[in-house]
Amino acid sequence: HPPRPPAAACWPPSPRPTGARRPLVVRHPMRRLVTFGGLALLDDADARWTPAVQRRPLLLLAIVARAGAVGCTREKALALLWPERDETAARHLLDQACYAVRRALGREVLPPGPTLRLDPAHLACDASAFDAALADGALETAVALHRAPFLDGVHGPAGTPELERWIEEERRALATRARDAAITLARRAGPP
């Protein structure tokens, strides 16, 4: 018989009498951050997924998702989400928000580091898919993804005017790009 791995690395116990065990595999199902038409997390079955992630951590996910591969500086996240707090308190709240996201969605979603980035292999975002579709020239897909305004009906917590401005600027920019894509598609289709 081959040597058995340590018990802590194996789960579940094998029903076979040989004592062989399967390695522990923890799979986090793909979840999607929906930012067009509101702000929500959806699971693999398109059901609204309500983890123990509160409003600011969800807003943090939206901010970081819009930053794309470049990522979002911690300073920008602090300025948008906790402008009323002193720097030490704001950094602590940001760390808590990152912890809440990692605990609910898995550490891989928001890897630690000086710049905040989402790992698209672990959390997809409709606005990021919209950007990718436009970059690939898939205008039909982009128009279909932009089914409602960005963060529609979502407002920042009281005392976050910069966040409100950021939401409005992103909403306007995304709507303009979606409108331009729809116009291009209509022109390609020709007159009715």
C-alpha angles and dihedrals in degrees: 000000000000116000114273119242118239112285093241091063095054131074140196106021112246117253088218116102092230090080092236113153136200119237117256111262117184112192121189108205115237110267127191130217108219113204102159108088097009136327121289145135117235127195130219091282093052090250118142106260115209111192126169089278114124130206102280094048089051090049088049089055090052092049093048092045091054090051089063122189092341090064132210123279116236088236092059092048090049093049093049101041106028109023092142094058129083114251097260094050092043092051090050091051091048090051089050091050091050090048091050091051093047093046093050100038105023132270092267093065094070109020115206118255144107092282120052115232134165118228103229090202088068104030123027122200127203093218090052090049088050090054091047092049091052091047090052093047092245094141095164090056092046093051091048091051093052093067096145138007119293111270089353110195092006117125130180121250117274113287097031105108092151090057090050090051091047092051091049093047092049091045092051095045094048092046090051092051091047091049091049090051091050091049091050091050091049091050091050091051090055128210117335 
